[in-house]
């Protein structure tokens, strides 16, 4: 990019320019427009510049439960969202083969918290009491719902409500299209379909404008970089350093395919399946009309041909004739996301392997931040940017630790990939410290002090227990704690029986939504 030096404006923040479309760009535009363009006393102009030549990554994606609040805030009906994006319900993740690769090696990370979580540490109770079954299956009724292939709600349940917690699986390309149409129809947003050819700097180091091929210069007070891996503003213009993580998380390539269901009534999985391979793992996501499947692997441990063969082995005959899309992963993130008057969001703000679907949620968190605290003027922006960057760095470290946890606890030894993942040199010091602590103290809230942790205590507990990690604490449960734990398990069993009796099958509910929409609106 070539930069021109022009005078910078010093008035209040009124003109926001989002450079880049896709899920990140249109999600940011939707949230900001819904927040700031519906009130006459808060006039904010929003312009989105989208390249006509850049294609989205476009593989099937999973969201966290927070997407329900995001869609509500934007003003999109759940029925419309699910119909237009081939969406299905996601109730968590199922990990296959991560402990040792044996046939019975699987566990769940459900979205619903353990029964009685606010009164008792159920992981501690479980490991002391040693009841039959898995930790997640014992303390969370949602696991049984997933095992039976049931939906998290009924057709009469109001939109965005459920008897258990849930997110979505969706077609990412169609989702971006839905957000775009909604934005342009409902809000007073300026849309420019053009290539950005130059970024123009101001005397104080801010970005003053971006130049386009056919629409001239587009000026702004605040710029949001949603240009994906290109990172035209934060990376190309500001040269913000990139912090690589390939020495911690080895996966750097994905081979993705789209697979049709063998029959019209084939079951639709209500969890993301994550199946470990010799050199990585395979995701398997069920949409209403197809499956999205991909092999995430470390190219330093096998060839592309070998990785493709492992994907073929997983899919069997369904793999024949499938079109393979290769996606390069450069694991890492910029040293900071907010530089001067520019904030990077989405892939321009970093990317890691999608093991826990942490990409879209970070766009949501960035939008939440700006909806709560959009800078009123330029001096305020520096203060807010500093606070945002501190949260940004903390969030990335939490994600890296959590993803690495899945590998560190594995006992697989069928490839150096797994052995090297357990080598101390590849484990962040922050994670090593937590694991050392948890050998003798059960994981507690003190290790997760922030009100909005990217992964909460119970996500850690589901993974730790699922991977058979045990704490060797000397502190026994009191009699009252044991009684409380047994009562919570009894309550959970009663809820489980109700859910299994009354909840519909996942595909059956999705077909009703497609035909009628939710009746409990």
C-alpha positions as CSV (number, residue, x, y, z in Angstrom):
1,X,0.0,0.0,0.0
2,X,1.1,3.5,-0.8
3,X,0.4,6.1,1.9
4,X,-0.3,9.8,1.3
5,X,0.1,12.3,4.2
6,X,-3.0,14.5,4.6
7,X,-4.3,16.5,7.5
8,X,-6.2,14.6,10.1
9,X,-9.6,15.6,11.4
10,X,-9.9,16.3,15.2
11,X,-13.7,16.3,15.6
12,X,-15.9,13.7,17.3
13,X,-16.1,10.1,16.0
14,X,-18.9,10.2,13.5
15,X,-17.8,8.3,10.4
16,X,-16.9,4.6,10.7
17,X,-15.4,2.9,7.7
18,X,-15.4,-0.9,7.6
19,X,-13.0,-2.3,5.0
20,X,-13.9,-5.8,4.0
21,X,-17.1,-7.8,4.0
22,X,-17.6,-11.5,4.8
23,X,-18.8,-12.7,8.1
24,X,-16.6,-10.3,10.1
25,X,-17.4,-7.2,8.1
26,X,-21.1,-7.6,7.9
27,X,-21.4,-8.8,11.5
28,X,-19.6,-5.7,12.7
29,X,-21.7,-3.5,10.4
30,X,-25.0,-5.1,11.6
31,X,-24.2,-4.7,15.3
32,X,-23.0,-1.2,15.0
33,X,-25.9,-0.1,12.8
34,X,-28.4,-1.7,15.1
35,X,-26.8,0.0,18.1
36,X,-26.0,3.5,16.7
37,X,-28.4,4.1,13.8
38,X,-31.7,3.6,15.5
39,X,-31.4,6.6,17.9
40,X,-31.7,10.1,16.5
41,X,-29.4,11.5,19.3
42,X,-26.5,9.3,18.2
43,X,-25.8,9.9,14.6
44,X,-23.1,7.6,13.3
45,X,-22.4,7.1,9.7
46,X,-21.2,3.7,8.7
47,X,-19.6,2.8,5.3
48,X,-18.6,-0.7,4.3
49,X,-16.2,-1.2,1.5
50,X,-16.2,-4.7,0.0
51,X,-13.8,-6.1,-2.6
52,X,-15.6,-7.7,-5.6
53,X,-12.7,-10.1,-6.1
54,X,-12.0,-11.5,-2.6
55,X,-13.8,-14.8,-1.9
56,X,-14.7,-15.8,1.7
57,X,-13.1,-18.9,3.2
58,X,-16.6,-20.4,3.0
59,X,-16.3,-23.7,4.9
60,X,-19.0,-24.8,7.4
61,X,-18.6,-23.1,10.7
62,X,-19.8,-23.4,14.3
63,X,-20.9,-20.7,16.7
64,X,-21.1,-20.4,20.4
65,X,-24.4,-19.8,22.2
66,X,-23.7,-16.1,22.3
67,X,-24.7,-15.9,18.7
68,X,-28.3,-16.1,19.8
69,X,-28.0,-12.7,21.6
70,X,-26.1,-11.3,18.6
71,X,-28.8,-12.2,16.1
72,X,-31.5,-10.8,18.5
73,X,-29.6,-7.5,18.8
74,X,-29.3,-7.3,15.0
75,X,-33.1,-8.0,14.6
76,X,-33.0,-11.2,12.6
77,X,-35.6,-13.8,13.4
78,X,-34.2,-17.2,14.4
79,X,-36.5,-19.0,11.9
80,X,-35.3,-16.8,9.0
81,X,-31.6,-17.3,10.0
82,X,-31.9,-21.0,10.2
83,X,-33.8,-21.3,6.9
84,X,-31.5,-19.0,4.9
85,X,-28.2,-20.3,6.3
86,X,-28.8,-24.1,6.2
87,X,-28.3,-23.8,10.0
88,X,-28.6,-26.6,12.5
89,X,-28.3,-26.6,16.3
90,X,-24.9,-27.1,17.9
91,X,-25.0,-28.3,21.5
92,X,-21.3,-28.7,22.0
93,X,-18.5,-30.8,20.7
94,X,-17.7,-34.5,20.8
95,X,-14.0,-35.5,20.8
96,X,-13.1,-38.9,19.4
97,X,-9.8,-40.6,19.7
98,X,-8.0,-37.8,21.6
99,X,-7.1,-39.8,24.8
100,X,-5.5,-42.8,23.2
101,X,-7.2,-43.6,19.9
102,X,-9.0,-46.7,21.1
103,X,-12.5,-47.5,19.8
104,X,-14.2,-46.4,23.0
105,X,-12.2,-43.2,23.3
106,X,-14.7,-40.3,23.2
107,X,-16.1,-37.6,25.4
108,X,-18.4,-34.5,25.2
109,X,-17.9,-30.8,25.8
110,X,-21.5,-29.7,26.1
111,X,-22.6,-26.1,26.2
112,X,-24.8,-26.5,29.3
113,X,-23.1,-26.1,32.6
114,X,-23.0,-29.0,35.1
115,X,-26.1,-29.5,37.2
116,X,-25.6,-27.6,40.6
117,X,-22.5,-25.8,39.3
118,X,-23.4,-22.7,41.3
119,X,-23.5,-24.5,44.6
120,X,-20.8,-27.2,44.4
121,X,-17.7,-28.1,42.5
122,X,-19.2,-31.1,40.6
123,X,-15.8,-32.2,39.2
124,X,-14.5,-32.6,42.7
125,X,-17.6,-34.4,43.8
126,X,-17.4,-36.7,40.7
127,X,-13.8,-37.6,41.2
128,X,-14.3,-38.3,45.0
129,X,-17.5,-40.2,44.6
130,X,-16.5,-42.0,41.4
131,X,-20.1,-42.7,40.1
132,X,-20.6,-44.8,36.9
133,X,-20.2,-43.1,33.6
134,X,-18.3,-40.1,32.3
135,X,-18.1,-36.8,34.0
136,X,-20.0,-34.8,31.4
137,X,-22.6,-37.5,31.0
138,X,-23.1,-37.7,34.8
139,X,-23.4,-34.0,35.7
140,X,-25.0,-32.6,32.5
141,X,-28.3,-33.9,31.0
142,X,-27.3,-32.4,27.6
143,X,-25.0,-35.3,26.9
144,X,-27.8,-37.7,26.8
145,X,-29.7,-35.4,24.4
146,X,-26.8,-35.3,22.1
147,X,-26.3,-39.1,22.2
148,X,-30.0,-39.6,21.2
149,X,-29.7,-37.0,18.4
150,X,-32.4,-34.7,19.9
151,X,-32.9,-31.0,19.4
152,X,-32.3,-28.5,22.3
153,X,-35.9,-27.2,22.1
154,X,-39.4,-27.8,20.7
155,X,-41.2,-26.1,17.8
156,X,-43.4,-24.3,20.4
157,X,-40.3,-22.9,22.3
158,X,-39.9,-19.2,21.7
159,X,-37.2,-18.1,19.3
160,X,-33.7,-18.0,20.8
161,X,-34.8,-19.9,23.9
162,X,-34.1,-23.5,24.7
163,X,-34.3,-26.1,27.5
164,X,-30.5,-26.5,27.2
165,X,-27.8,-24.2,25.9
166,X,-27.1,-24.2,22.2
167,X,-25.3,-22.4,19.3
168,X,-25.4,-23.2,15.6
169,X,-23.8,-24.8,12.7
170,X,-24.1,-22.7,9.6
171,X,-23.1,-22.1,6.0
172,X,-20.6,-19.2,6.4
173,X,-21.1,-17.9,2.9
174,X,-24.9,-17.7,3.2
175,X,-24.6,-16.2,6.7
176,X,-22.5,-13.3,5.3
177,X,-25.1,-12.9,2.6
178,X,-28.0,-12.8,5.1
179,X,-26.2,-10.2,7.2
180,X,-25.5,-8.1,4.1
181,X,-29.1,-8.1,2.9
182,X,-30.4,-7.3,6.4
183,X,-28.0,-4.5,6.8
184,X,-28.8,-2.8,3.5
185,X,-32.5,-3.2,4.0
186,X,-32.9,-2.2,7.6
187,X,-30.2,0.3,8.3
188,X,-28.9,3.5,6.8
189,X,-25.5,2.1,5.8
190,X,-23.4,3.2,2.8
191,X,-22.1,0.3,0.7
192,X,-19.2,0.5,-1.7
193,X,-18.3,-2.5,-3.9
194,X,-14.8,-1.7,-5.0
195,X,-11.1,-2.5,-4.5
196,X,-9.1,-0.5,-2.0
197,X,-5.9,0.4,-3.7
198,X,-4.3,2.8,-1.2
199,X,-4.4,3.7,2.5
200,X,-3.9,7.4,3.2
201,X,-2.2,8.4,6.4
202,X,-2.8,11.6,8.4
203,X,-0.1,13.8,10.0
204,X,-0.7,12.3,13.4
205,X,-0.3,8.7,12.2
206,X,-4.0,8.0,11.9
207,X,-5.7,6.7,8.7
208,X,-7.4,9.6,7.0
209,X,-9.0,7.7,4.1
210,X,-8.8,4.7,1.8
211,X,-8.6,5.2,-1.9
212,X,-10.7,2.9,-4.2
213,X,-10.5,2.1,-7.9
214,X,-13.8,3.6,-8.9
215,X,-15.2,5.6,-6.0
216,X,-12.3,7.8,-5.0
217,X,-11.3,8.4,-1.4
218,X,-13.5,7.3,1.4
219,X,-12.7,9.3,4.6
220,X,-13.4,8.3,8.1
221,X,-12.8,8.9,11.8
222,X,-12.5,5.2,12.7
223,X,-11.5,2.3,10.5
224,X,-12.3,-1.4,11.1
225,X,-10.0,-3.8,9.2
226,X,-12.0,-6.8,8.1
227,X,-9.8,-7.7,5.1
228,X,-9.1,-11.2,6.3
229,X,-5.6,-12.7,6.0
230,X,-4.5,-9.8,3.8
231,X,-4.8,-7.4,6.8
232,X,-4.5,-4.4,4.5
233,X,-4.8,-1.8,7.3
234,X,-3.3,-3.2,10.5
235,X,-0.7,-5.5,8.8
236,X,0.1,-3.9,5.5
237,X,-0.3,-0.2,6.4
238,X,0.7,-0.1,10.1
239,X,3.1,-3.1,10.0
240,X,1.9,-4.3,13.4
241,X,4.1,-7.3,14.4
242,X,2.6,-10.8,14.1
243,X,3.1,-13.2,17.0
244,X,3.4,-16.7,15.5
245,X,2.2,-19.7,17.4
246,X,3.4,-22.5,15.2
247,X,5.8,-23.6,18.0
248,X,2.8,-24.3,20.3
249,X,0.0,-25.3,17.9
250,X,1.4,-27.2,15.0
251,X,-1.6,-27.5,12.7
252,X,-1.0,-25.3,9.6
253,X,-3.3,-26.8,6.9
254,X,-6.8,-27.9,6.4
255,X,-8.4,-30.0,3.6
256,X,-12.1,-29.3,3.5
257,X,-14.9,-31.1,1.6
258,X,-18.7,-30.9,1.4
259,X,-20.5,-34.2,1.7
260,X,-24.2,-34.8,0.9
261,X,-26.3,-37.0,3.2
262,X,-26.8,-40.5,1.9
263,X,-30.6,-40.2,2.4
264,X,-33.2,-37.5,2.9
265,X,-33.9,-38.7,6.4
266,X,-30.2,-39.2,7.5
267,X,-29.6,-38.0,11.1
268,X,-28.1,-34.5,11.5
269,X,-25.5,-34.4,14.3
270,X,-26.2,-31.8,17.0
271,X,-22.6,-31.5,18.0
272,X,-19.4,-30.8,16.2
273,X,-17.5,-34.1,15.8
274,X,-13.7,-33.7,16.3
275,X,-11.9,-36.9,15.5
276,X,-8.1,-37.1,16.2
277,X,-5.8,-38.5,13.5
278,X,-2.2,-39.4,13.5
279,X,-1.2,-35.8,12.6
280,X,-4.2,-33.6,13.6
281,X,-7.9,-34.0,13.7
282,X,-11.0,-34.1,11.5
283,X,-14.1,-31.8,12.0
284,X,-17.5,-33.1,11.0
285,X,-20.3,-30.5,11.0
286,X,-23.9,-31.3,10.0
287,X,-25.9,-28.7,8.2
288,X,-29.5,-29.2,7.1
289,X,-28.5,-30.1,3.5
290,X,-25.0,-31.5,3.8
291,X,-22.0,-32.2,6.0
292,X,-18.9,-30.0,6.1
293,X,-15.8,-32.2,6.8
294,X,-12.2,-31.2,7.0
295,X,-8.8,-32.6,8.1
296,X,-6.7,-30.1,10.1
297,X,-3.1,-31.3,10.2
298,X,0.5,-30.3,10.6
299,X,2.3,-30.4,7.3
300,X,5.6,-30.9,9.1
301,X,4.5,-34.4,10.0
302,X,3.0,-35.7,6.8
303,X,2.5,-34.9,3.2
304,X,-0.6,-33.5,1.7
305,X,-1.3,-36.9,0.0
306,X,-1.1,-38.7,3.3
307,X,-3.4,-36.1,4.9
308,X,-5.9,-36.5,2.1
309,X,-5.8,-40.3,2.5
310,X,-6.6,-40.0,6.2
311,X,-9.6,-37.8,5.3
312,X,-10.6,-40.4,2.7
313,X,-10.3,-43.2,5.3
314,X,-12.6,-41.3,7.6
315,X,-15.3,-40.7,5.0
316,X,-15.2,-44.0,3.1
317,X,-17.2,-44.0,-0.1
318,X,-18.6,-40.6,0.6
319,X,-15.2,-39.1,-0.2
320,X,-15.2,-40.3,-3.8
321,X,-15.7,-37.3,-6.1
322,X,-15.6,-34.7,-3.4
323,X,-14.0,-31.4,-4.3
324,X,-11.2,-30.6,-1.9
325,X,-10.5,-27.1,-0.7
326,X,-7.1,-26.4,0.8
327,X,-6.8,-23.8,3.5
328,X,-3.5,-22.6,4.8
329,X,-3.4,-21.7,8.5
330,X,-0.8,-19.3,9.8
331,X,-1.3,-19.8,13.5
332,X,-0.9,-16.6,15.5
333,X,-2.2,-13.0,16.0
334,X,-0.9,-9.4,15.9
335,X,0.8,-8.0,18.9
336,X,-2.2,-5.7,19.2
337,X,-5.5,-5.2,17.2
338,X,-6.1,-1.5,17.8
339,X,-3.5,0.9,16.3
340,X,-4.3,4.6,16.2
341,X,-7.8,4.9,14.7
342,X,-7.8,1.4,13.2
343,X,-9.2,-1.8,14.8
344,X,-8.6,-5.2,13.2
345,X,-11.5,-7.8,13.5
346,X,-11.9,-11.3,12.2
347,X,-9.1,-13.1,10.3
348,X,-7.0,-9.8,10.1
349,X,-6.8,-10.0,13.9
350,X,-5.4,-13.6,14.0
351,X,-6.3,-17.2,13.4
352,X,-5.7,-20.6,14.9
353,X,-7.0,-24.0,14.1
354,X,-10.8,-24.1,14.6
355,X,-10.8,-26.8,17.3
356,X,-13.2,-24.9,19.6
357,X,-14.8,-22.6,17.0
358,X,-13.2,-19.5,18.4
359,X,-13.2,-17.4,15.3
360,X,-16.7,-15.9,15.0
361,X,-17.1,-15.4,18.7
362,X,-14.1,-13.0,18.7
363,X,-15.9,-10.9,16.1
364,X,-18.9,-10.9,18.4
365,X,-16.8,-9.8,21.3
366,X,-15.2,-7.0,19.3
367,X,-18.7,-5.8,18.3
368,X,-19.9,-6.0,21.9
369,X,-17.0,-3.8,23.0
370,X,-17.8,-1.1,20.4
371,X,-21.5,-1.3,21.2
372,X,-20.7,-0.6,24.8
373,X,-17.9,1.9,24.3
374,X,-17.5,3.4,20.9
375,X,-15.0,6.2,21.4
376,X,-16.8,9.6,21.5
377,X,-13.7,11.5,20.2
378,X,-10.1,11.0,19.3
379,X,-8.6,11.5,22.7
380,X,-10.9,8.9,24.2
381,X,-9.9,6.5,21.5
382,X,-6.4,6.1,22.8
383,X,-7.6,5.2,26.3
384,X,-10.2,2.7,25.0
385,X,-7.7,1.2,22.5
386,X,-5.2,0.5,25.3
387,X,-7.8,-1.3,27.3
388,X,-9.0,-3.2,24.3
389,X,-5.5,-4.3,23.4
390,X,-4.9,-5.6,26.9
391,X,-8.1,-7.7,26.7
392,X,-7.2,-8.8,23.2
393,X,-3.8,-10.2,24.3
394,X,-5.3,-11.9,27.3
395,X,-8.0,-13.5,25.2
396,X,-5.6,-14.9,22.7
397,X,-3.4,-16.4,25.4
398,X,-6.5,-18.1,26.9
399,X,-7.5,-19.5,23.6
400,X,-4.0,-20.9,22.9
401,X,-3.8,-22.5,26.4
402,X,-7.2,-24.1,26.0
403,X,-6.5,-25.5,22.5
404,X,-3.1,-26.8,23.7
405,X,-4.8,-28.5,26.7
406,X,-6.5,-31.0,24.3
407,X,-3.1,-32.1,23.0
408,X,-1.1,-32.0,26.2
409,X,-3.4,-34.4,28.0
410,X,-3.4,-37.0,25.2
411,X,-1.6,-40.3,25.5
412,X,-1.4,-41.0,21.8
413,X,2.0,-42.1,20.6
414,X,1.3,-43.2,17.0
415,X,3.1,-40.2,15.5
416,X,5.8,-37.7,16.6
417,X,3.0,-35.1,16.2
418,X,1.5,-36.2,19.5
419,X,4.8,-36.7,21.3
420,X,6.1,-33.3,20.3
421,X,2.8,-31.7,21.5
422,X,3.6,-33.0,24.9
423,X,7.1,-31.8,25.0
424,X,7.5,-29.0,27.7
425,X,9.2,-26.7,25.2
426,X,5.9,-26.5,23.2
427,X,3.6,-25.9,26.2
428,X,3.1,-22.2,27.3
429,X,4.3,-21.4,30.7
430,X,0.9,-20.3,31.7
431,X,-0.6,-23.7,30.9
432,X,2.2,-25.6,32.6
433,X,1.6,-23.6,35.7
434,X,-2.1,-24.4,35.7
435,X,-1.5,-28.1,35.1
436,X,1.0,-28.2,38.0
437,X,-1.6,-26.5,40.3
438,X,-4.4,-28.8,39.2
439,X,-2.6,-31.9,40.1
440,X,-3.2,-31.1,43.7
441,X,-6.1,-28.5,43.6
442,X,-9.3,-28.8,41.6
443,X,-9.7,-26.1,39.0
444,X,-11.5,-23.2,40.5
445,X,-12.9,-19.7,39.7
446,X,-9.7,-18.1,41.0
447,X,-7.9,-19.2,37.9
448,X,-10.5,-17.4,35.8
449,X,-11.0,-14.0,37.4
450,X,-12.6,-12.1,34.6
451,X,-16.4,-11.8,34.3
452,X,-16.2,-12.6,30.5
453,X,-13.6,-15.3,30.1
454,X,-13.3,-16.7,26.6
455,X,-13.4,-20.2,28.1
456,X,-14.9,-20.6,31.5
457,X,-14.0,-22.9,34.4
458,X,-16.5,-25.5,33.3
459,X,-15.2,-25.8,29.8
460,X,-11.8,-26.6,31.3
461,X,-13.4,-29.1,33.6
462,X,-15.2,-30.9,30.7
463,X,-11.9,-31.2,28.8
464,X,-9.8,-32.2,31.8
465,X,-12.3,-34.9,33.0
466,X,-12.9,-36.1,29.4
467,X,-9.2,-36.6,29.0
468,X,-9.1,-38.5,32.4
469,X,-7.1,-35.8,34.2
470,X,-7.3,-36.3,38.0
471,X,-6.4,-34.1,40.9
472,X,-4.9,-35.6,44.0
473,X,-6.2,-33.3,46.6
474,X,-5.9,-34.3,50.3
475,X,-9.1,-32.4,51.2
476,X,-12.1,-34.7,51.4
477,X,-15.7,-33.7,50.8
478,X,-17.8,-32.9,53.8
479,X,-20.9,-34.9,54.4
480,X,-23.1,-32.0,53.4
481,X,-21.2,-31.6,50.2
482,X,-21.6,-35.3,49.4
483,X,-25.3,-35.0,50.1
484,X,-25.6,-31.9,47.9
485,X,-23.7,-33.6,45.1
486,X,-26.0,-36.7,45.2
487,X,-29.1,-34.4,45.1
488,X,-27.8,-32.6,42.1
489,X,-27.2,-35.9,40.3
490,X,-30.8,-36.9,41.2
491,X,-32.2,-33.7,39.8
492,X,-30.1,-34.1,36.7
493,X,-31.5,-37.6,36.1
494,X,-35.0,-36.3,36.5
495,X,-34.4,-33.5,33.9
496,X,-32.7,-36.0,31.6
497,X,-35.8,-38.3,31.7
498,X,-38.0,-35.3,30.9
499,X,-35.8,-34.1,28.0
500,X,-35.5,-37.6,26.4
501,X,-39.3,-38.0,26.6
502,X,-40.4,-34.6,25.2
503,X,-37.6,-33.2,22.9
504,X,-38.0,-33.9,19.2
505,X,-35.3,-35.4,16.9
506,X,-32.8,-32.9,15.5
507,X,-33.7,-33.4,11.9
508,X,-37.5,-33.5,12.7
509,X,-37.3,-30.1,14.3
510,X,-35.2,-28.6,11.6
511,X,-37.7,-29.7,9.0
512,X,-40.6,-28.2,11.0
513,X,-38.7,-24.9,11.2
514,X,-38.1,-24.9,7.5
515,X,-41.8,-25.4,6.9
516,X,-43.6,-23.5,9.6
517,X,-41.0,-21.5,11.6
518,X,-41.2,-21.4,15.4
519,X,-44.7,-21.3,16.8
520,X,-43.6,-19.9,20.2
521,X,-42.5,-16.5,18.8
